[in-house]
Amino acid sequence: MPLPHVLLSAAVSLDGYLDDTGPERLLLSSPADFDRVDEVRASSDAILIGAGTIRADNPRLLVNSPERRAARLAAGKPEYPLKVTVSGSGELDPAANFWHTGGEKVVYTTDKGAEQARRANLGADVEVVGLGPGPLDWRALLEHLHDVRGVRRLMVEGGGTVHTQLLQQGLADELQLVLAPLFVGDPGAPRLFGPGAYQGGRLRLTDTRRIEDVVLMRYEPTAPGTGPLASAADRHWLALACELAERCPPSRTAFSVGAVVVAADGTELARGHSREGGDPVVHAEEAALAKLDQADPRLGTATVYSSLEPCAHRASRPAPCARLILEAGVRRVVTAWREPDTFVVAANGTGLLAGEGVEVVVLPEYEERAKAPNAHLSD
């Protein structure tokens, strides 16, 4: 199911703390950075914080700039983004600033917590979505925000437990981290990230910026997901495959497709696109795999991203792309678009791969983007 773009936003000390243990909130950002955060809030459909952050910081969570609020209204959006919190117990202070400022609010909680939250008369919608006795089902919550509340861009402002869980479950599309020039040094103070199993590999640094005396760093995840559930990194890589499809020389007799091969640690191994290098019949997956040593041990745990499902039949080469993927030992494929009957009826490369034990993940929210470079074929 489609999910919102999830942006994690936080400021930390040089030793990785979100706050100290004093009675007042430790201000880590600079005035100019607070204005940047206000801009990010204004660009979001919803802002989420955990119940612990409401208790500890009592934030209002507003877009402070009148100009930015006016721009939201002019664009047909509510003046303020939807405010979201999560609470297993539903024990939330109705006097907190969160409930008395801004626009609409929603609480995600358990069945038991819902009773408590409704009794508190918070002035918020109360939803029970995938919150059982075990770990929080963030995927179900995000699907609900996307499908029911229309949230396409979600800004998450804490706390550390929320950030940790979203990263560990591979659901964070972007991390915007501000580093402040001070130390906390108190082991009892809250840290940004907790222990546990995170996705492997290095995050991709996409931007750095000095803002007065703090530094903003922006990161994206790179490590592919595992199994049938797509991670945020899967969406990034599939978007790249769709971008590569746009580079294909147009053809009336073949699709324009892009493909990327990515190791389990997020290392890009190869990329390719249809008719690359002037070869009029080369396919995207074929072009990418041809750049690799088939004995590369990383292929066994790699993921192939292709804007169109790998072909199962072709006349121009001895082996279709689905067969090339199997021969390379790849066991996971992520694609945007099932092959239509334009050239081959009932091609079903997905079926061929799945029949050989390959996990095939289809993300239909990218289908229109994958189709765009092929619009001339339906003229």
Secondary structure, DSSP 8 states (H G I E B T S, - for coil): ----EEEEEEEE-TTSBS--SSSS----S-HHHHHHHHHHHHT-SEEEEEHHHHHHH--------HHHHHHHHHTT--SS-EEEEEESS----TTSGGGTSSS-EEEEE-HHHHHHHHHTT-SSEEEE-S--SSS--HHHHHHHHHHTT--SEEEE---HHHHHHHHHTT--SEEEEEE-S-----TTS-BSS-SS----S--EEEEEEEETTEEEEEEE--S---TTS--HHHHHHHHHHHHHHTTS---SSS---EEEEE-TTS-EEEEEETTGGG-TT--HHHHHHTTS-TT-GGGGG-EEEESS---S--SSSSS-HHHHHHHHT--EEEES----TTTSTT--HHHHHHHTT-EEEE-GGGHHHHHGGGGGGG-
